[in-house]
Structures are given as C-alpha cells and as structure tokens.
C-alpha cells in the first residue's frame, strides 16, 4: 500500500527512465552493504527463491535446465541490462533472474525519450534499443557473482542481442561472440531476435536466419562452458500463427531447449516502440498455447506478457508454460510483487501442473 501511494502521487509523475536508473543504482549500492541483501530476502520473500521453499521440477532439475528452479516467476530481461544486481532481485522474491539484453560491444541505445508509462492500462512502452555496457563488462560482474555461494545458487539467464551497427548478414557473429564470453556463467541463454527497437532485428526470426544464429550460439556455449547450456529463443507476439508453427519446428530440429513467449508488441497506437504489460496478455497466452501444441513436454516454455497476479500467472501455466517472467508489473506494484506471486503459487501446489515439491 505504501508503494502504491508513492507510485500514484510521486513516481508516476517522474521521468520513467530516470526512475529506472535510480532503482538500479540503489540496488547496486545495496549489493555493496554486507548483510542487507539477506535482510531484504527475509522481509520480502522468506524461503521463496531458495530450495527450502520447494521447487519447480525435481531433484535432477526442470527439463533441459540442469538445476531445479525455486519457484515459477522470474524477472524478465530488460530490467537488469548489465547484471548490476541479479542477487538483489532474487532477494525480492524472483525465483530466477534473466539479465540483459547484452550485446558484444557497448552501445548507448536509441535517443531519448525512449521509455513511457501508459498509466490507464498499467502498461509500458519502450524504444530503448539494447542500451548496455557490453558483454565484457557483464563477464566481470558475473565472475564476481558466481564466486560466492549465494551467487552460485541463483538461477541466472543471459539474454543475447546484436549490436545496432552489425549488419544483419553478420548477426550470428554477434550472438556467437557473447555466448563465448557469457555461457559459462549462465543456467540458460536466450536469443533475442524479437525486440522491435533495433532496425531489422525481427527479420532474423525468419527460420533460415534464426537457424544459423541458434546453431552458432549452441556451439559457442558448449565451447565456453564445457557443457550443454540450454538455449532458448524469445519470440515476438506479432508473428502470424503459421510463423510460430515454423519456428517451433526449427526449435526441435536445431535442438534448442525451448521458447520465451513473448516479447513486447508493436500492435498498438501509442507511437514507436513495443508495449508490455496487460495489453499483451491475451496474445501471449495464445502463443503459449500454440507452442505447447507443437512442442512436447521435453521443451521449456517460459510465459511472459501481462502477468500481474497469481490468477494471470495460473492462466499461463494452464496454457502450457513451465515457468513465468514479469517486468512491467514490478513498476506498478513495487518490490513485494514477485515474492507475493511465488508464495501464492507455492501455496496452490496441488492445483498447479508440472510441479514436484521437495523439501530439504
């Protein structure tokens, strides 16, 4: 209630990108204060986000993931672009954290303004353009993260993109370069070819081009980590159903671990960029259902788009998602959002699919 009051009367009147940057700086500072992250976990999430709270999957892990996941809901890429505070997001109740999108070389992203709230719809529009500090900078942070027991326990995904200046014909080289650097620190990698904010990027969802990228990332990840790192592809909601079916077949043929459904939508009248949040939910659910009809239970599907509460989370699970991601709802509901959802889903274990609850 305090956050809602602050959001309605203060935060909603401030520049969205400045608020985001301030949040990330605050979390980064929290990471530097001994004991504070553990205190946040106690206050906001308790056992959520730890194996003491039970997990999705079984003792051998969830499908292609080598480790069990301590809850259904994770943080979508786009919030922590540079891996500044993944452990802190875990402390706030996210069961796993996906950092990025990261590109091989640093880039500033698109011109400002490039981030807007759509308050009546509890949605966000962005045209950020993969602003990030580059893969080498992320490597340094993930090395430090994985050097501690708490950091090693975090389920971490890394979302990969291409630099704006890289020609589309050479896109696979960018994804390969980042995978070589980062795969060893990741529980899974994500090929992002669905952001609407890098010119031409969505054209890489064409089956032939995506196949080349996927094979490059798989090979590079194996070389980097010395193990088979699960690789997923994140798809746009604006694809035709026939395209989604073709891409599902490509996922099987190449041997990808699964799909994240979905990225932001350009099917709106608010201006340039992609919209996330509730306006995306129905189409995202349709895509999840379609993918599950084409991908058997060996493939991982992460549902993303308009998840605001336990009820919408259950809709995605019922549609065939194994795991869930959210971002926009955090902006509108505040730091207690993830822990609350994961606790509610954990309490409803008997009614939920694909969950084996083991206690330590």
Secondary structure, 3 states (H helix, E strand, C coil): CHHHHHHHHCHHHCCHHHHHHHHHHHHHHHHCCCCHHHHHHHHHCCCCCCHHHCCECECCECCCCCCCECCCEEECCCCCCCCCCHHHHHHCCCCCEEEEEECCCCECCCCCCCEEEEHHHCEEEECCCCCECCHHHHHHHHHHHHCCHHHHHCCEEEEECCCCCCCHHHHHHHHHHHHHHHHHHCCEEEEECCCCCCCCHHHHHCHHHHHHHHHHHHHHHHHHHCCCCEEEEEECCCCCHHHHHHHHHHHHHHCCCEEEECCCECCCCCCCCEEECHHHHHHHHHHHHHHHHHCCCCCEEEEECCCCCHHHHHHHHHHCCCEEEECHHHHHHCCCHHHHHHHHHHHCHHHCCCCCCCCC
